[in-house]
């Protein structure tokens, strides 16, 4: 495999993971409004720093994806694609949408680093998702089209699920346990959001599968299909972990139960990142048919 597909996959993984973390950070700011001030004061500085880093990483990854696209459009190496990058960025619709996505991420970095309200950042996340949808395979079907709209919704919902789980697992719940603060309303909000996100992800995923697969036998017919199967297996594992937390982990999150819930959330976040890696592999493999 040469450098262009590797850059594509790496950029897609970093971009989607950064976007998800930002979505989780934005939701955490909203859900923390009902929490004790002591927890808010402990969590917000860490949340702010991590969100700025995530936005900068996603910004760089978006630029890297434009670089890879320039090389693909010219059917040249990455070195030659670098020379073509300014022309692609300023002279094509793909480049215009990529620059819009980068501008949205740069704005997010500023908002997350300087402001504590969540609505402006949520608006920038939506702008990024709309621009990102335009330069996806679904965007080739036209804007707006059913495929494009589902791609945008899918990106947002994945961000809600993975980001909400990751931020809770690695920042909010550890801070609450150190402070001895119960955060049942926060965990309930996370559980509700993840459930709705899961329903939307399943619906959009089934639609996409029906669009690209003519039969179930194609699930073993190509590298693309094998990557899809890996993604589905990891997705199913994350669903089971999420179900455990919803029905058993979160209700018993006081005392030692909080440690178990935190551990399960961390495992779930790692499994979801692995699913993102499988999804990144799909971006460089042609679907069957």
Secondary structure in CASP SS format (residue, H / E / C, confidence):
PFRMAT SS
TARGET T0000
AUTHOR 0000-0000-0000
METHOD secondary structure of the structure
MODEL  1
X C 1.00
X C 1.00
X H 1.00
X H 1.00
X H 1.00
X H 1.00
X H 1.00
X H 1.00
X H 1.00
X H 1.00
X H 1.00
X H 1.00
X H 1.00
X H 1.00
X H 1.00
X H 1.00
X H 1.00
X H 1.00
X H 1.00
X H 1.00
X H 1.00
X H 1.00
X H 1.00
X H 1.00
X H 1.00
X H 1.00
X H 1.00
X H 1.00
X H 1.00
X H 1.00
X H 1.00
X H 1.00
X H 1.00
X H 1.00
X C 1.00
X C 1.00
X H 1.00
X H 1.00
X H 1.00
X H 1.00
X H 1.00
X H 1.00
X H 1.00
X H 1.00
X H 1.00
X H 1.00
X H 1.00
X H 1.00
X H 1.00
X H 1.00
X H 1.00
X H 1.00
X H 1.00
X H 1.00
X H 1.00
X H 1.00
X H 1.00
X H 1.00
X H 1.00
X H 1.00
X H 1.00
X H 1.00
X H 1.00
X H 1.00
X H 1.00
X H 1.00
X H 1.00
X H 1.00
X H 1.00
X H 1.00
X H 1.00
X H 1.00
X H 1.00
X H 1.00
X C 1.00
X C 1.00
X C 1.00
X H 1.00
X H 1.00
X H 1.00
X H 1.00
X H 1.00
X H 1.00
X H 1.00
X H 1.00
X H 1.00
X H 1.00
X H 1.00
X H 1.00
X H 1.00
X H 1.00
X C 1.00
X H 1.00
X H 1.00
X H 1.00
X H 1.00
X H 1.00
X H 1.00
X H 1.00
X H 1.00
X H 1.00
X H 1.00
X H 1.00
X H 1.00
X H 1.00
X H 1.00
X H 1.00
X H 1.00
X H 1.00
X H 1.00
X H 1.00
X H 1.00
X H 1.00
X H 1.00
X C 1.00
X C 1.00
X C 1.00
X C 1.00
X H 1.00
X H 1.00
X H 1.00
X H 1.00
X H 1.00
X H 1.00
X H 1.00
X H 1.00
X H 1.00
X H 1.00
X H 1.00
X H 1.00
X H 1.00
X H 1.00
X H 1.00
X H 1.00
X C 1.00
X C 1.00
X C 1.00
X H 1.00
X H 1.00
X H 1.00
X H 1.00
X C 1.00
X C 1.00
X C 1.00
X C 1.00
X H 1.00
X H 1.00
X H 1.00
X H 1.00
X H 1.00
X H 1.00
X H 1.00
X H 1.00
X H 1.00
X H 1.00
X H 1.00
X H 1.00
X H 1.00
X H 1.00
X H 1.00
X H 1.00
X H 1.00
X H 1.00
X H 1.00
X H 1.00
X H 1.00
X H 1.00
X H 1.00
X H 1.00
X H 1.00
X H 1.00
X H 1.00
X H 1.00
X H 1.00
X H 1.00
X H 1.00
X H 1.00
X H 1.00
X H 1.00
X C 1.00
X C 1.00
X C 1.00
X C 1.00
X H 1.00
X H 1.00
X H 1.00
X H 1.00
X H 1.00
X H 1.00
X H 1.00
X H 1.00
X H 1.00
X H 1.00
X H 1.00
X H 1.00
X H 1.00
X H 1.00
X H 1.00
X H 1.00
X H 1.00
X H 1.00
X H 1.00
X H 1.00
X H 1.00
X H 1.00
X H 1.00
X H 1.00
X H 1.00
X H 1.00
X H 1.00
X H 1.00
X H 1.00
X C 1.00
X C 1.00
X C 1.00
X H 1.00
X H 1.00
X H 1.00
X H 1.00
X H 1.00
X C 1.00
X C 1.00
X H 1.00
X H 1.00
X H 1.00
X H 1.00
X H 1.00
X H 1.00
X H 1.00
X H 1.00
X H 1.00
X H 1.00
X H 1.00
X H 1.00
X H 1.00
X H 1.00
X H 1.00
X H 1.00
X H 1.00
X H 1.00
X H 1.00
X H 1.00
X H 1.00
X H 1.00
X H 1.00
X H 1.00
X H 1.00
X H 1.00
X H 1.00
X C 1.00
X C 1.00
X C 1.00
X C 1.00
X C 1.00
X C 1.00
X H 1.00
X H 1.00
X H 1.00
X H 1.00
X H 1.00
X H 1.00
X H 1.00
X H 1.00
X H 1.00
X H 1.00
X H 1.00
X H 1.00
X H 1.00
X H 1.00
X H 1.00
X H 1.00
X H 1.00
X H 1.00
X H 1.00
X H 1.00
X H 1.00
X H 1.00
X H 1.00
X H 1.00
X H 1.00
X H 1.00
X H 1.00
X C 1.00
X C 1.00
X C 1.00
X C 1.00
X C 1.00
X C 1.00
X C 1.00
END
